[in-house]
Amino acid sequence: MDKRLLDILCCPVSKTPVRPLNSSELSALNKAIDAGQVVSVAGAAVQGRLSEGLITVDRKVVYRVEDGIPVMLPEEGIGTTQLTDFPAAA
């Protein structure tokens, strides 16, 4: 993802900056999605695995990226507190 775009993107609710998910975070999230354990902020089950995502720098919300386009809709966010095996902050 373009660095200039990342520099201006932020969570639409908290206005917290975002960064790309690292491989261990993405793997943990997809494992939980595969197990049917992930819901969006709106309460809908997250069905498809993410190939790419953005996470707020406070590590509270993940937004998926589809075909290189960030989906920054508040109701589409995925709260990380529901992820029991999510990697600890580095």
N, C-alpha and C positions, 0 to 999 in steps of 0.2 A: 504494500500500500504506500502511496505517495507520502513522503514525510511532511510536505506542506499541508496536505489534507489532515493528517494526524494532529498537526499543530493547532488546527482550528476546531477539531471535533471535541465535543464534550457530552456528558450525560444530559439529556434534555430536561431532566427533573432537577438534579442536584447541581448541575453545571460543573461537575468534576471532570477533569481531563481524562482521556482514555489512552490506552496503549494496546498493542496486539497481544493476544493470548500467547503464552509460550507453549511449547510442545507438551510439557507435563500437565499444564492447566487444561489444554484442549483435550488431551487424552482422558483425563479424569472426568471432564464434562461429558464427553461422548460415551464413556463407560456408563455414567449415570443415566444418560438419555437412552442408551440401549436397554437398560434395566427398567425403563419406564418410570423413573424416579424424579423427573424434572418437569416443573411447570413454569410457565411464564409469569410475569408480574400480574397479568390479567387472570391467572388461574387456569389457563389452557395447557394441556399436556404438550410438551415439546416432542415432536415426532421424529424429525430428521436430524441426523448427525451434522455437526458443524465442520466444515473444512477450514474455516477461518473465523475468527471472532475478535472483538475488542472488549476490554475490561476496564472499568474505571480504576484509576490509580489507587483508590482506597480499597479495591478488590471486592466491592459490594455487588456490582451489576455487570453482567456480560451482555453484549449485543452481537448478534450474528452478522456476518458479512456474506452476502450472496453475489456471486459473479463479480467480486471486487467492489460491490456497493454496500456500504454500511447501512444496516436497518436500525435506525436510531429512534424508533417509535417507543414511547414510554411503556406501552402495554406489551411490547415484544421483548422487553428486557428479561433476563434470567437472574434472579437473586442467587448469590453464591452461598448464603447461609443454609440452603437446603442440600448442599453438596457435602456429604460426610467425608469423602476421601479427597477433597480439594487440596492441592498442595499448599503448604504454608508459604507465607511471603519470604522471598529470598533476602 
